[in-house]
Structure formats: structure tokens, C-alpha cells
């Protein structure tokens, strides 16, 4: 959650921002820090490149967890967690990345390490995840590796 809070601060938005408004804010932020504005100024160019990378990352993350995006993708998500099995998973920096048998990859954000350890130690990690993770933590679709 810390990362999401940082992204919201970077773009100066709150939890209830609409997708259309988020896109406008992103475009304006990119206009201000676009590297093309800093030709001839090496220090300014480097700072602008770093800032623009941060803005792009923040925008993509916030769009993927926006309620409108989640609602639009919910039927696909529900079908995936109900019918597909977990083929692989990894935990890094309080994020659980789960690969499903249908090729979908989802990232669960702000997962406590203790919950992950319980999942690993469970008799059936898939069943544990269905009961305690899939609908309890913010998630986003990372990719579809079909």
C-alpha cells in the first residue's frame, strides 16, 4: 500500500479519482517533466527522465487498480480464480505474483509476509489463496501469457 500512496501523492490524486481525470492529470504531469523540454541542460534532462519514469509507473499502477478498471475486468478475474489452477507464485516486496493455468498473471498488493507464509505452509496453497487472498487484497492483472 505504501507504493500506491506514493503514486497518489506523486500525481496528487485520491482514491476516488475517475479514469478520465487520471488520464488528464497524467498528461499534464508528463508535459511538465518531459525530457524534450530540457535539451542542452544535462542535469535537468536526467532529472526529467527519472521523474517521467516515475509518473509513467504511477499512472499505469493507478489505472490498473482503479475501481472502474477492476469492475470492467471482474468477470474475467472471477472466472480465472474459480476455474484456473495456480501454476506458479512468488512473493517480493509485499506483493504476491500468481501465475494461473489459463496464462493470466495477477499481482496482489500489500500482502503481509505472514499471510504468504501461511499460504506456502498450507496443505493446499490454491485453496488457501481462494479463501484468504484472492478477494481480500487489492489486485491487478499483470499480463496474459497465452
Helices and strands as residue ranges (DSSP letters): H 2-11, H 19-33, G 35-38, H 42-64, H 67-83, E 86-92, E 95-100, E 104-109, H 113-121, H 125-132, E 139-144
